[in-house]
Amino acid sequence: MNCNKAQELISQYIDNKLSAQSVSELQKHFEECSKCKQDYIMLKNIKAVLSKTPKKELSSDFTASVMNKIKNENVKKDDNVVMFGSFFNSFKKKMVMAAGFLFIVASSTFFFMHGPTINQQNGDSYASSGMEYYFGYNSYYDSDMDDDDYEEYISMFC
Amino acid sequence: MEDKELIEKIIQGQEDLFSIIIDRYKNKVFSIIYSFCGQTSDCEDIAQNVFIKIFKALPKFKFESEFSTWMYRIVINETITISKKKKHNIVPLDINNSEDEEKSNLIDFLKSNDNTEKELMQKETQKMVQEALAKLKDNYKMVLTLRDIEDYSYEEIAQMMNASVENVKIWIFRARNRLKEILTEGGNLK
C-alpha cells in the first residue's frame, strides 16, 4: 500500500468502516510509514475531541413555547421552505433558474457581439474575456474551489 | 401513533398534535443545531424557528419517505441558512491569535497516542478544535457535526443531506484533513 491509498483509508479506519483485509494492510503500512501513522493518530484525536463536545439540555417549556408561537402568530402552513439538496426541485425555483439562464444567454450574446472592441482597447486576447469579464470569476474559477469542490458543490443541490 | 398518521391528522386540522412531533424529535434536532452553531446562546431560538418551519412545510410532505428523513433535511438546510445569516454576529475565531504555547501544547496533544478522557475534554483543547471547526465550509462542518459529534452513520448522514454515501465519505475525509491542517498549520492553507 502506498501513502496516497493509506491517506484515503484513514478516515474510514477511524470510523471502523474498513474490511479486515484493508485494516491489516493499513496497519502494515503504519509500521513502515511514520508520517501516515502520525496523521492517523492526529485525526483519531480530533475525532475524539469532537465526540466530547459539551451538550446542553433544552429548557422544559420548549414544546409549549413553539406551540404558543404557532397559535399566537397564527402561523400558516405551506410557507416557502427550501429542502436541503432539493433547491432545484420546486417549480418556482425552476422558473427562476430559467429566467436566470435566459439572462445569462442574452448577456453573453451581447458581450460576444461587442467584446472585441472592449478587448482591443484593453489589449487583451479575446479568449481571455467572455463570461469572466462580465461576471468576475465565478465560484468554479475561484482560487479556493477546485474541480472536486465544484462537483461536491453541485452535488449538494442535485 | 406513527409519524405519518400524526402528520395526516395535523394537516387535516388537528394542529395540537404537532406537540407530539416536537417532543419526539426536539432533543436530536436541538443537539444538531447546538453543535453546528458552536454552542451559542441563541440555539434554542433557532430550534424553535426550525420547528415552526417544519410545521409550515407539512402540507408539502408527500409521504414518499420517512417523515424523519424529510424533517432532518429541513433542519439541516435551516440550520445552515440561519447560521450564515448570523455569522456577522459571531466573534471571529482565529487559531492564529492563540498563544504560541497553547498552539504547541495542542499539537503535542494531537500527536500523542495516549490521551486521557480528561485531556480530551479539557476546555482549551475543546475551544481550539471548535474554533477550527467553525472555519470549515458549511457542508464539511455539517458532516463532521453529524458524524463525529452526533454519531450518525454514513448512511443516515447521506439521507439527511440528500447525498450519496460515497459523497459523504469523501466530505468526511476532506473535512477531517482540512480540520487537521487548520489546527496544525493555523488555517493558512487552502
Interface residues (C-beta under 8 A of the other chain):
Chain A: Q7 E8 S11 Q12 I14 D15 K17 Q38 D39 I41 M42 L43 N45 I46 K47 A48 V49 L50 S51 K52 T53 P54 K55 K56 L58 S59 F62 T63 A64 S65 V66 M67 K69 I70 K71 V75 K76 K77 D78 D79 V81 V82 M83 F84 G85 S86 S143 D144 E152 S155 M156
Chain B: I11 E15 D16 F18 S19 I22 D23 K26 N27 F30 S31 Y34 S35 Q39 C43 E44 A47 Q48 F51 I52 K53 F55 K56 A57 L58 P59 K60 W70 R73 I74 I76 N77 E78 I80 T81 F109 L110 K111 S112 N113 N115 E117 L120 M121 T125 Q126 V129 Q130 L133 N139 L144 R147 D148 I149 D151 Y154 M160 M161 N162 A163 S164 N167 K169 I170 W171 I172 F173 R176 N177 L179 K180 L183 T184 K190
